[in-house]
Amino acid sequence: MTKLLPVYIACFILYTSVSGQRNLIPRDFDPKTKKGLSRFEPNVLECIQWLKNTPGDSMKEAHLSISKFILDWGKATPDVLLFPYTRVSNPIYYERDDEYGLELFVLYYGGMLEFLIENPHVTDLVKVQVAGINAMLDFCKRNSNSISHSVAADIYAQLAQNNMLESWIRQKLRKQEIKKFRKFQKKKNR
């Protein structure tokens, strides 16, 4: 009996972690509904934290469902104007053809969403982009032994190390995109 105790404990831990992540995604979430999506912000934040703390190879199905929820919520909510901008300055967007690229993209996107939810009055798109990239870089740093290599993450890490990340993003974003985002945020926060 005592020899089986570690097996029982491991099974219990696995069960609670899997069943716990299922509760992060609300059952009544419908990405087609545009109204009332702000009530899911706590769920979005919890899912982002879960992704940040759980490498993708450990629970692939959970990662995919949580990633889908974050992306669906971000695209559906009228309170966030981000999706068009993710293509502009993020090479990770173009690495999305593999699971690891998708994982980094969702961490980047989730980092931006988290920053916007926690700082609803921010009007500087560059700061939002930096928050997303930093979320992705923190994940890469914490999991460097267990994740694949990303050229884009290396570029961002080098830019951040040389204190050039913010100016590089500002240079990549078009002025009209920055103005459009600023105008959207100010209008939303009236």
Secondary structure, 3 states (H helix, E strand, C coil): CCCCHHHHHHHHHHHHHHHHHHCCCCCCCCCCCCCCHHHHHHHHHHHHHHHHHCCCCCCHHHHHHHHHHHHHHHHHCCCCCCHHHHHHHCHHHHHCCCHHHHHHHHHHHHHHHHHHHHCCCCCCHHHHHHHHHHHHHHHHHHCCCCCCCCHHHHHHHHHHHCCCHHHHHHHHCCHHHHHHHHHHHHHHCC
